[in-house]
Amino acid sequence: MQLDKRERSLLGIASILLGFLFIILLKAQGVTGSQVVQETAVPSLIQTEQENQQLSDENAKIRLELVKYAQGQSASTLANQQLQEAKMNAGLVALTGSGLRITLDDSKREVIGEEDPNSYYIHEQYIREIFNALWNGGAEAVAVNGQRVTTHTEVFCGGSFIQINGTRQMPPYLIEAIGDSRNLSAALNFYGWFKLGDLQQQNGITRKLEILTKVMIPTGKLYNYRYAEPVKEGT
């Protein structure tokens, strides 16, 4: 079937109109789609930003809690360390370390003639002098016959025994100390150790010094304060 010139012209115009209408429809759909995307994307971005801010606030709180926890741990560690040092200084903790042992014992010889029998025995002043020498030599802990020597330790003669920490001690007396053995030995030699050496030679008392790599010092007794109390700050 052949179309005349007039019909072909009308068909061409109709095709142009349809194409133009199709282009307008596509543009309209594009604008609508963009609006839909924009309308859905903006609320999502706002929500994401809010969630990020909330996470940031929570992280800041967690960091603050961690700092407080670390500070609390440091304070607790320091307090425990100070408590342990105070207990050590008070003699309330058993200790071990290198040091020395001194053995003192009465003479086994018989008194002859007019000799002074007291020269054959170990007296409390010998023990006190040794304590003082050891402290001056830098001893960190001292014990005698298993009794911890502290600031409250008493040493005095009770006849045939020596009273130490309220207990009756008989010879031999084993005095142990923790510290630098060279300094301790030098202090003993400086503070009367030779006097005991003379008594050892003349009367036969036992005076023995041993350098040890490990000394065990027992814990002392907790002193009960009845009258003394700490001074309050500001008084």
DOBA-406341 format. One line per field, with one value per residue (C-alpha): x, y, z; residue in three letters; residue number from 1. Coordinates in nm, 3 decimals. Example, Ala and Ser with C-alpha at 12.3 -4.5 7.8 and 13.67 -1.06 7.14 Angstrom:
c1	c(1.230|1.367)
c2	c(-0.450|-0.106)
c3	c(0.780|0.714)
residu	c(ALA|SER)
num	c(1|2)
//
This chain:
c1	c(0.000|0.143|0.074|0.038|0.248|-0.009|-0.043|0.335|0.359|0.094|0.265|0.600|0.446|0.275|0.608|0.779|0.501|0.524|0.902|0.871|0.609|0.834|1.128|0.911|0.790|1.146|1.253|0.949|1.031|1.395|1.299|1.058|1.317|1.575|1.330|1.255|1.627|1.683|1.386|1.510|1.882|1.862|1.687|1.936|2.232|2.080|2.020|2.375|2.517|2.312|2.430|2.792|2.754|2.601|2.888|3.138|2.973|2.974|3.342|3.424|3.241|3.426|3.763|3.676|3.581|3.906|4.105|3.920|3.975|4.348|4.378|4.193|4.419|4.729|4.603|4.517|4.858|5.034|4.828|4.905|5.274|5.282|5.095|5.342|5.639|5.484|5.430|5.790|5.921|5.710|5.843|5.504|5.621|5.851|6.159|6.434|6.762|7.138|7.312|7.482|7.432|7.604|7.617|7.685|7.705|7.826|8.166|8.189|8.501|8.498|8.573|8.915|9.019|8.919|8.812|8.491|8.224|8.033|8.311|8.201|7.845|7.674|7.513|7.233|7.468|7.662|7.340|7.235|7.576|7.551|7.201|7.329|7.628|7.406|7.167|7.462|7.590|7.267|7.081|6.731|6.594|6.727|6.610|6.746|6.638|6.342|6.231|6.200|6.385|6.174|6.159|5.960|6.203|6.342|6.662|6.750|6.888|6.648|6.894|6.980|6.800|6.769|6.423|6.353|6.009|5.859|6.005|6.274|6.569|6.853|7.191|7.299|7.178|7.144|7.136|7.049|7.046|6.962|7.187|7.522|7.746|8.060|7.905|7.758|8.090|8.275|8.024|8.064|8.443|8.410|8.157|8.301|8.326|8.690|8.588|8.390|8.691|8.902|8.642|8.638|9.014|9.039|8.727|8.603|8.270|8.137|8.151|8.085|8.012|7.868|7.805|7.486|7.329|6.981|6.853|6.495|6.363|6.022|5.741|5.716|5.422|5.168|5.206|4.887|4.866|4.644|4.739|4.903|4.697|4.780|4.792|4.510|4.601|4.545|4.574)
c2	c(0.000|0.334|0.658|0.982|1.282|1.433|1.114|1.076|1.431|1.372|1.047|1.226|1.503|1.244|1.062|1.386|1.465|1.117|1.146|1.489|1.362|1.062|1.291|1.508|1.195|1.075|1.412|1.419|1.072|1.173|1.473|1.263|0.991|1.246|1.392|1.045|0.970|1.308|1.263|0.920|1.003|1.315|1.148|0.859|1.097|1.278|0.949|0.832|1.159|1.126|0.769|0.873|1.151|0.908|0.664|0.946|1.048|0.689|0.649|0.967|0.831|0.500|0.677|0.884|0.572|0.405|0.704|0.697|0.322|0.359|0.635|0.422|0.126|0.344|0.479|0.129|-0.005|0.281|0.228|-0.145|-0.074|0.176|-0.068|-0.346|-0.118|-0.008|-0.372|-0.454|-0.160|-0.272|-0.627|-0.775|-0.953|-1.257|-1.181|-1.371|-1.263|-1.289|-1.203|-1.373|-1.581|-1.536|-1.815|-1.731|-1.992|-2.023|-2.171|-2.542|-2.498|-2.526|-2.223|-2.259|-2.094|-1.734|-1.676|-1.480|-1.730|-1.449|-1.438|-1.783|-1.687|-1.494|-1.182|-0.965|-0.672|-0.883|-0.943|-0.578|-0.466|-0.706|-0.576|-0.218|-0.313|-0.490|-0.195|0.040|-0.194|-0.157|-0.470|-0.476|-0.742|-0.916|-1.213|-1.409|-1.764|-1.717|-1.392|-1.095|-0.791|-0.475|-0.137|-0.301|-0.588|-0.599|-0.783|-0.825|-1.088|-1.301|-1.515|-1.829|-1.704|-1.391|-1.248|-1.144|-1.035|-1.166|-1.515|-1.692|-1.775|-2.008|-2.053|-2.107|-1.776|-1.771|-1.414|-1.381|-1.067|-0.977|-0.724|-0.670|-0.925|-0.712|-0.407|-0.616|-0.786|-0.453|-0.306|-0.605|-0.566|-0.196|-0.233|-0.477|-0.801|-0.833|-0.820|-1.139|-1.283|-1.223|-1.395|-1.682|-1.731|-1.677|-1.849|-2.066|-1.902|-1.976|-1.690|-1.802|-1.599|-1.750|-1.573|-1.707|-1.664|-1.713|-1.610|-1.650|-1.386|-1.462|-1.214|-1.015|-0.965|-0.691|-0.441|-0.339|0.037|0.123|0.482|0.619|0.733|0.906|1.285|1.429|1.677|2.040|1.980)
c3	c(0.000|-0.103|0.084|-0.098|-0.017|0.221|0.427|0.459|0.587|0.853|0.963|1.001|1.209|1.429|1.484|1.583|1.828|1.984|2.022|2.179|2.422|2.510|2.588|2.813|2.995|3.055|3.199|3.426|3.556|3.613|3.823|4.027|4.085|4.196|4.440|4.577|4.622|4.789|5.018|5.134|5.146|5.365|5.660|5.640|5.656|5.950|6.133|6.061|6.192|6.510|6.561|6.510|6.766|7.014|6.963|7.011|7.340|7.462|7.371|7.563|7.868|7.841|7.817|8.123|8.318|8.213|8.337|8.669|8.696|8.622|8.882|9.134|9.060|9.100|9.433|9.550|9.444|9.622|9.938|9.939|9.885|10.172|10.396|10.315|10.386|10.716|10.818|10.725|10.929|11.224|11.200|11.116|10.800|10.788|10.579|10.401|10.249|10.272|10.597|10.889|11.203|11.537|11.795|12.160|12.435|12.790|12.855|12.926|13.138|13.514|13.725|13.884|14.206|14.251|13.891|13.841|13.730|13.554|13.296|13.181|13.095|12.814|12.959|12.826|12.761|12.510|12.318|12.334|12.208|11.917|11.833|11.831|11.618|11.365|11.340|11.291|11.022|10.825|10.932|10.783|11.020|11.332|11.537|11.832|11.908|11.675|11.843|11.607|11.739|11.710|11.880|12.162|12.222|12.575|12.668|13.036|13.267|13.468|13.661|13.470|13.156|12.947|12.885|12.525|12.405|12.728|12.672|12.869|12.645|12.740|12.571|12.303|12.162|11.783|11.653|11.282|11.070|10.710|10.540|10.371|10.545|10.491|10.656|10.936|11.005|11.001|11.249|11.479|11.476|11.549|11.832|12.084|11.888|11.994|12.361|12.312|12.134|12.444|12.662|12.416|12.443|12.817|12.946|12.661|12.579|12.230|11.979|11.623|11.309|10.990|10.659|10.500|10.159|10.304|10.645|10.763|11.005|11.159|11.201|11.521|11.752|11.701|11.982|12.162|12.215|12.513|12.586|12.271|11.974|11.643|11.645|11.434|11.163|11.255|11.631)
residu	c(MET|GLN|LEU|ASP|LYS|ARG|GLU|ARG|SER|LEU|LEU|GLY|ILE|ALA|SER|ILE|LEU|LEU|GLY|PHE|LEU|PHE|ILE|ILE|LEU|LEU|LYS|ALA|GLN|GLY|VAL|THR|GLY|SER|GLN|VAL|VAL|GLN|GLU|THR|ALA|VAL|PRO|SER|LEU|ILE|GLN|THR|GLU|GLN|GLU|ASN|GLN|GLN|LEU|SER|ASP|GLU|ASN|ALA|LYS|ILE|ARG|LEU|GLU|LEU|VAL|LYS|TYR|ALA|GLN|GLY|GLN|SER|ALA|SER|THR|LEU|ALA|ASN|GLN|GLN|LEU|GLN|GLU|ALA|LYS|MET|ASN|ALA|GLY|LEU|VAL|ALA|LEU|THR|GLY|SER|GLY|LEU|ARG|ILE|THR|LEU|ASP|ASP|SER|LYS|ARG|GLU|VAL|ILE|GLY|GLU|GLU|ASP|PRO|ASN|SER|TYR|TYR|ILE|HIS|GLU|GLN|TYR|ILE|ARG|GLU|ILE|PHE|ASN|ALA|LEU|TRP|ASN|GLY|GLY|ALA|GLU|ALA|VAL|ALA|VAL|ASN|GLY|GLN|ARG|VAL|THR|THR|HIS|THR|GLU|VAL|PHE|CYS|GLY|GLY|SER|PHE|ILE|GLN|ILE|ASN|GLY|THR|ARG|GLN|MET|PRO|PRO|TYR|LEU|ILE|GLU|ALA|ILE|GLY|ASP|SER|ARG|ASN|LEU|SER|ALA|ALA|LEU|ASN|PHE|TYR|GLY|TRP|PHE|LYS|LEU|GLY|ASP|LEU|GLN|GLN|GLN|ASN|GLY|ILE|THR|ARG|LYS|LEU|GLU|ILE|LEU|THR|LYS|VAL|MET|ILE|PRO|THR|GLY|LYS|LEU|TYR|ASN|TYR|ARG|TYR|ALA|GLU|PRO|VAL|LYS|GLU|GLY|THR)
num	c(1|2|3|4|5|6|7|8|9|10|11|12|13|14|15|16|17|18|19|20|21|22|23|24|25|26|27|28|29|30|31|32|33|34|35|36|37|38|39|40|41|42|43|44|45|46|47|48|49|50|51|52|53|54|55|56|57|58|59|60|61|62|63|64|65|66|67|68|69|70|71|72|73|74|75|76|77|78|79|80|81|82|83|84|85|86|87|88|89|90|91|92|93|94|95|96|97|98|99|100|101|102|103|104|105|106|107|108|109|110|111|112|113|114|115|116|117|118|119|120|121|122|123|124|125|126|127|128|129|130|131|132|133|134|135|136|137|138|139|140|141|142|143|144|145|146|147|148|149|150|151|152|153|154|155|156|157|158|159|160|161|162|163|164|165|166|167|168|169|170|171|172|173|174|175|176|177|178|179|180|181|182|183|184|185|186|187|188|189|190|191|192|193|194|195|196|197|198|199|200|201|202|203|204|205|206|207|208|209|210|211|212|213|214|215|216|217|218|219|220|221|222|223|224|225|226|227|228|229|230|231|232|233|234|235)
//
